[in-house]
Structure formats: C-alpha cells, structure tokens
Amino acid sequence: MQKEALIAANFIGFFHFLWDDVDMLNQMGYKIYAIGDNERNEDYTMKIMAEKNVTFIDAKIDAKSPFTINNIAYYNQVKELLKGHHFDVIHCHTPIVGLLVRISARKYRKYGTKIIYTTHGLAFTHLSSKKEYFIYHTIEAIASRFCDAIITINKEDYESAKKLHCKNVFHINGVGVNTEKFRTAVIDRDAYREKLNISKDKIMILAIGELSHRKNHTVIVKALATMRDKDKYVFAICGREMTAGGTGEEIRKIAKEKEINILFLGFRSDIPEVIKCADIGVMPSIREGLGLSGIEMLSAGIPLVGSDVQGIREYIVNGKTGYLCHPFDVDAFAKGIEKLSDFKTRNAMFSECKEIVKQFDLKVSIEQRNKIYYQILNI
C-alpha cells in the first residue's frame, strides 16, 4: 500500500515555496495530497500540481482570523478528508492552517501519523500589539501540543518555538534561494531600465513583495519625502496588490502628496532582471520570517536597507550588507537610503552581499529539510 502525505497551506500560491518538499516526498515514495485556497483560480499552479502528481483539494480559508465561518467549514472539510485517508505524514504551513490542521489531525498521531508544522515567521513578536501577541502566542502554544516537529526559518523564532510544547524543534535557513540565478543574470541595464520606464540617471530603490500592511512599503515613501534631493530617486515595487486593506491606495496617496517618483511593477516573472536594474534594495517589513526577496537582491550584489526584525537581521549586517532600522523609524530609513546612494559605498558592499547569502542557498535548505524528514519519519 502506497504511503500518503498531506501538505496544507493557506493559499495555493504558497505552494511555489514548497515544490522542493513535494519533490522530496515524491522521491520517498509518497502519494501527495495538497490542500489550500484557490480563490485566484491559479491555472499555472494547478498545472505544476498535475505535473508533480499532486492531488489538490480546494478549501476556503480566512488567513487573518482563526474564528470565522469559513474556518469552521475548513476545519470540518479537513476532518472529512482525514477520515477517508491514512496519511503517514501531514506537513502544515502558516498560522491559521497550522492550528486547524493540527487540531483536526491530533487523534491520528496514535495511529502513526506524523505531523510537522513549519512556521514561516511567528506572528507574535516584540512589535505585536498586546492583543495580537496574546492571540497568536496562544494559537501556537495550543497547537504545538499536537505535532511531532516544528520547523523555524530564523533564529529568533527558533528560540521562541523551543519554549512551546513540541519536543522536536528545528531551525533551517529558509526554503532556499537559487542564488546563482540572481548572481549570474545578465542584462543591458540601460535598455532594461528604459523598458521599465526608469531613466538611467535615477537611483532605483526596489521593494519586492505584496502591497500589504505587513510589508510596510509606506515607510519608504515617507522616508523619501523627508529627503531634500528626493527627485533623484525612483521607488519601484514588484508585487500583487492585496484585495483587502487599501495599502496600495494609501501608498499612492502619500506618494502623490509628497511628489515621490514611484512605480508599481506588479507581479513579475523577470525578477532577476529587474533586480539587476536596481541600485538599492529595501526590506521594510513589520515582521518577516526570512524574506526571500532580500536574499535574491543580495545575491545580485544589491545592498539593503531593512527592518531590524526576525529573519531580515540574519542577512543585513550594518555597514557590510546594508543598514538595519526600526520598521517605523522614517528618519533611519532615510539615512540608510542616503548612505547607499553613494556608489562607492554600495560597491564596497558588493562582495559581502554575495558572500552572506551562500548559507541561504537552495541546496543548503534542501539538505536540512531532507534530514528532518528522515529523522521524524524514521526512514
């Protein structure tokens, strides 16, 4: 009888971070099922699922709040799925999904099912509100009792997770980045910038990530507004606009009022080439498990100005690969951008940027995850 594995995440798009897990479990002989919310009808992702022989189950989920009608329905859907299968391993990702899946699957552990939870950034930090901290810390504390392993992707979360109730806690260097792809990308820089509508005399500041409150792009707009020579910059953002929250509208409003040069480049398939056009990268997130886009920019030798939070502080070293700031300190971001506006300063960091990302390479991450699977699954 073929072994079965279930991988659970909030939205189907999240599985683009998990294909290596799928490949590893396929190689171990598992029949793989995946459950997530396909609200965007992502045909491209579904095509990859089919190519990898993954059976996908569409399940609506509210990823921002645990106690909603959709999430009750999700919980019941997972319970019904578990009744019809004997999953040898269940690997869940993201906080709300992690809670609902671990609780619904808890009784199957006594029948041999191994439950693994990967946190891609714990949702409670020193910057959380008291309410937020209480809710998400409680969620993680309760759910940690119902799994065989917790995997973290930064050192701060690793230390926090060790204080929960799961005996097996691991730290890996993220889900990995193909650093060579970003290091070796070759473009005609002036021509590519012209294609993006960015003149060659501008200093291009690049952010990669969804337009959401957590990504905190507004602090960069506010920082640029304080600078006397703001006209020499263009702030480019690659990423989808989230349907809720109005963050994109807020950024546009502030940029217009403060006369900031800003470009919304949307979701891109040419990120390595866009990065090669940039002069300065920014990672202003309020919290971040690791932030692959920061590693991608560093791989190309682009130094960063970023928030002093969780994963970001693992690859931004002050004065060597960029500058760290409190996520709400507008003046600190402005100073960091000003320092990196000097070509000699950026150029001096070029080699260090490329060196620090080696630990986050895809090959390192795959080896780390493989060892965890073999240990927990007793292979």
C-alpha positions in Angstrom: 0.0 0.0 0.0 1.4 3.4 -1.1 2.3 5.8 1.7 0.3 9.1 1.7 1.3 12.6 2.6 -0.8 15.8 3.0 0.7 19.2 2.6 -1.5 22.1 3.9 -1.1 25.9 3.3 -3.4 28.9 3.2 -3.4 29.8 -0.4 -2.5 27.7 -3.4 0.2 30.3 -4.4 2.1 29.4 -1.3 3.0 26.1 -2.8 5.5 27.8 -5.0 7.7 27.9 -1.8 7.0 24.2 -1.2 7.8 22.4 -4.5 11.0 21.0 -3.0 9.1 19.5 -0.2 6.8 17.9 -2.8 9.8 16.6 -4.8 11.4 15.1 -1.6 8.2 13.3 -0.6 7.7 12.1 -4.1 11.2 10.6 -4.1 10.4 8.9 -0.8 7.5 7.1 -2.5 4.6 9.1 -1.0 1.3 9.8 -2.8 0.9 13.5 -2.2 -2.3 15.5 -1.5 -2.3 19.3 -1.1 -5.0 21.4 0.4 -5.3 25.2 0.0 -7.5 28.1 -1.1 -7.5 28.6 -4.9 -9.5 31.8 -4.8 -7.5 33.3 -7.6 -8.0 30.2 -9.9 -4.3 29.8 -10.5 -4.2 27.6 -13.5 -0.4 27.8 -13.7 0.0 26.4 -10.2 -2.6 23.7 -10.9 -0.6 22.7 -13.9 2.5 22.2 -11.8 0.5 20.2 -9.3 -0.6 17.9 -12.1 2.9 17.5 -13.4 4.1 16.5 -9.9 1.2 14.1 -9.5 -0.3 16.0 -6.6 -4.0 15.7 -5.8 -5.2 19.2 -4.9 -8.2 19.9 -2.6 -9.6 23.4 -2.8 -10.6 24.7 0.7 -11.6 28.3 1.6 -9.7 29.7 4.5 -9.5 33.1 6.3 -5.8 33.5 6.9 -6.1 36.6 9.0 -8.5 35.5 11.8 -8.9 32.0 13.3 -12.6 32.1 14.3 -14.7 32.6 11.2 -17.5 30.7 9.4 -15.1 29.9 6.6 -12.6 28.4 9.0 -15.2 26.3 10.8 -16.1 24.9 7.3 -12.3 24.4 6.6 -11.9 22.5 9.9 -14.8 20.2 9.0 -13.5 19.7 5.5 -10.1 18.6 6.8 -11.7 16.2 9.3 -13.7 14.6 6.4 -10.5 14.3 4.3 -8.7 12.6 7.2 -11.5 10.1 7.6 -11.1 8.9 4.0 -7.3 8.5 4.1 -4.5 7.2 6.3 -1.9 9.9 6.0 1.6 8.8 7.1 2.7 12.4 7.3 0.9 15.8 7.4 3.0 18.9 6.9 1.2 22.2 7.5 2.3 25.7 7.0 1.1 29.2 8.1 -0.5 30.0 11.5 -4.3 29.5 11.0 -3.9 26.5 8.7 -1.3 25.1 11.2 -3.8 25.5 14.1 -6.8 24.0 12.3 -5.0 21.1 10.7 -3.1 20.1 13.8 -6.2 20.1 16.0 -8.3 18.2 13.4 -5.5 15.6 12.9 -4.4 15.2 16.5 -6.1 11.8 17.2 -4.4 10.2 14.2 -1.0 10.5 15.8 -1.7 7.5 17.9 -2.2 5.5 14.7 1.3 6.5 13.4 0.6 9.8 11.6 3.5 12.2 11.9 2.5 15.9 12.0 5.1 18.6 11.0 4.5 22.3 11.2 6.7 24.9 9.5 6.3 28.5 10.7 7.4 30.9 8.0 7.6 33.7 10.7 5.8 33.5 14.0 3.1 36.1 14.1 3.9 37.2 17.7 6.9 39.5 18.1 8.0 42.3 20.4 6.4 44.7 17.9 3.0 43.0 18.1 0.1 44.7 19.9 -0.8 43.0 23.2 -4.0 41.6 21.6 -2.1 40.3 18.6 0.6 38.8 20.8 -1.9 37.1 23.0 -4.0 35.6 20.2 -1.1 34.2 18.1 1.1 33.1 21.0 -2.0 31.2 22.4 -2.6 29.6 19.0 1.0 28.4 18.6 1.1 27.2 22.3 -2.0 25.2 21.9 -1.2 23.7 18.5 2.4 22.9 19.5 1.0 20.1 21.7 -0.4 18.3 18.6 2.6 17.9 16.4 5.8 15.9 16.1 8.1 18.6 14.9 8.2 22.4 14.4 10.5 23.9 11.8 11.5 27.5 12.1 13.3 29.6 9.5 15.1 32.2 11.7 16.9 32.1 15.0 14.5 34.4 16.9 11.6 32.1 16.1 13.7 29.0 16.9 14.3 30.3 20.4 10.6 31.2 20.8 9.4 27.8 19.5 11.6 25.9 21.9 9.5 27.5 24.7 6.3 25.9 23.3 5.2 22.3 23.9 6.8 20.3 21.0 9.9 18.3 21.8 11.3 18.4 18.3 12.1 22.0 17.2 14.4 22.6 14.2 15.9 25.7 12.5 16.6 25.7 8.8 17.9 28.5 6.6 14.6 29.2 4.9 13.1 27.4 2.0 16.2 28.3 -0.1 17.0 30.6 -3.0 18.7 29.6 -6.2 21.3 32.3 -5.6 23.2 31.5 -8.9 20.2 32.6 -10.9 20.3 36.1 -9.4 24.0 36.3 -9.2 24.6 35.5 -12.9 21.7 37.3 -14.6 23.0 39.4 -17.5 21.1 42.4 -19.0 21.6 45.6 -20.9 20.9 47.7 -17.8 20.1 51.0 -19.6 17.8 49.3 -22.1 16.0 47.3 -19.4 15.5 50.3 -17.2 14.1 52.2 -20.2 11.7 49.2 -20.7 10.6 49.7 -17.0 10.3 53.5 -17.6 13.2 54.3 -15.3 15.8 56.7 -16.6 19.4 55.8 -16.3 20.2 58.9 -14.2 17.8 57.9 -11.4 18.8 55.9 -8.3 16.4 53.0 -8.3 15.1 51.7 -5.0 13.5 48.3 -5.2 11.0 46.5 -3.0 9.7 43.0 -3.8 6.6 41.8 -2.1 2.8 42.2 -1.9 1.3 45.5 -1.2 0.1 44.9 2.4 0.3 46.5 5.8 2.9 43.9 7.0 5.3 44.7 4.1 5.3 48.3 5.2 6.2 50.0 1.9 4.7 53.3 3.2 7.7 53.9 5.4 10.0 54.1 2.3 7.6 56.7 0.7 7.6 58.7 3.9 11.4 58.4 4.2 11.9 59.7 0.6 9.6 62.6 1.4 12.0 63.9 4.0 15.0 63.9 1.7 16.0 67.2 0.0 17.1 65.5 -3.2 14.1 63.1 -3.5 13.7 63.8 -7.2 16.9 61.7 -8.0 15.2 58.5 -6.7 12.5 56.3 -8.1 10.9 53.7 -5.8 9.8 50.6 -7.7 7.6 48.0 -6.1 7.1 44.5 -7.5 4.2 42.6 -6.1 0.5 42.0 -6.1 -1.9 44.4 -4.5 -3.9 42.6 -1.8 -7.7 42.7 -2.2 -8.2 44.0 1.3 -6.6 46.6 3.4 -6.2 49.5 1.0 -2.4 49.6 1.3 -1.8 50.3 -2.4 -4.2 53.2 -2.3 -2.5 54.6 0.8 0.9 54.4 -0.8 -0.3 56.1 -4.0 -2.0 58.9 -2.0 1.2 59.6 0.1 3.4 59.4 -3.0 1.2 61.9 -4.9 1.0 64.3 -1.9 4.8 64.2 -1.3 5.6 64.2 -5.1 7.6 60.9 -4.9 8.6 59.1 -8.0 7.0 55.7 -7.6 6.4 52.7 -10.0 4.1 49.8 -9.3 5.5 47.0 -11.4 3.0 44.4 -10.3 3.7 40.6 -10.2 6.7 39.8 -12.3 8.3 36.8 -13.9 11.5 38.6 -14.6 12.6 39.4 -11.1 16.4 38.5 -11.6 16.5 41.1 -14.5 14.5 43.7 -12.5 16.9 43.3 -9.6 19.9 43.9 -11.9 18.4 47.3 -12.7 18.2 48.4 -9.0 20.8 50.3 -7.0 19.3 49.9 -3.5 17.0 47.2 -2.1 14.6 47.8 0.7 13.0 45.3 3.2 10.8 47.4 5.5 8.5 44.6 6.8 7.0 44.9 10.3 7.7 41.2 10.7 9.4 38.7 8.3 10.1 35.0 8.7 13.1 35.4 6.4 12.2 37.4 3.3 13.5 35.6 0.2 13.4 38.8 -1.9 16.1 40.3 0.4 18.3 37.3 -0.3 17.6 37.5 -4.0 18.7 41.1 -4.1 21.8 40.4 -2.0 22.7 37.6 -4.4 22.9 40.1 -7.2 25.2 42.3 -5.0 22.5 44.9 -4.2 22.8 46.2 -0.6 19.7 46.6 1.5 18.0 49.0 4.0 15.7 46.9 6.1 13.8 46.4 9.3 15.5 45.1 12.3 13.1 42.1 12.7 13.3 38.3 12.8 14.7 37.0 9.5 15.8 40.2 8.0 18.5 40.8 10.6 20.0 37.4 9.7 21.4 38.8 6.4 21.6 42.6 6.8 24.8 43.4 8.7 25.2 47.1 9.4 27.8 48.7 7.2 28.6 45.4 5.4 25.5 44.3 3.5 23.3 47.4 4.3 21.6 49.1 7.2 19.0 48.0 9.8 16.3 50.3 11.1 13.3 50.1 13.4 10.4 49.4 11.0 8.6 52.6 11.9 11.7 54.9 12.0 11.3 57.1 8.9 14.5 59.1 9.6 16.6 55.9 10.0 15.3 54.6 6.6 16.1 58.0 5.0 19.6 57.9 6.4 20.2 54.3 5.2 19.0 55.2 1.7 21.2 58.3 1.7 24.3 56.3 2.7 23.7 53.7 0.0 23.1 56.5 -2.6 26.9 56.8 -2.7 28.2 54.5 -5.5 31.5 53.8 -3.7 29.6 52.7 -0.5 27.4 50.3 -2.5 30.3 49.0 -4.4 32.3 48.3 -1.3 29.5 46.1 -0.1 29.1 44.1 -3.3 31.3 41.1 -2.5 30.0 40.9 1.1 26.4 40.8 -0.1 27.1 37.9 -2.4 29.0 36.1 0.3 26.4 36.3 3.1 23.7 34.6 1.0 25.6 31.4 0.5 24.1 30.0 3.7 20.6 30.5 2.3 21.2 28.7 -1.0 18.6 26.2 -2.1 21.0 23.3 -1.8 21.6 24.0 1.9 17.9 24.2 2.6 17.0 21.0 0.8 19.7 19.1 2.7 18.4 20.5 6.0 14.8 19.6 5.2 15.8 16.1 4.0 17.5 15.3 7.3 14.4 16.4 9.2 12.1 14.3 7.1 14.3 11.2 7.6 14.6 11.8 11.3 10.8 12.4 12.0 9.6 9.8 9.6 12.1 7.2 10.8 13.3 6.4 7.3 
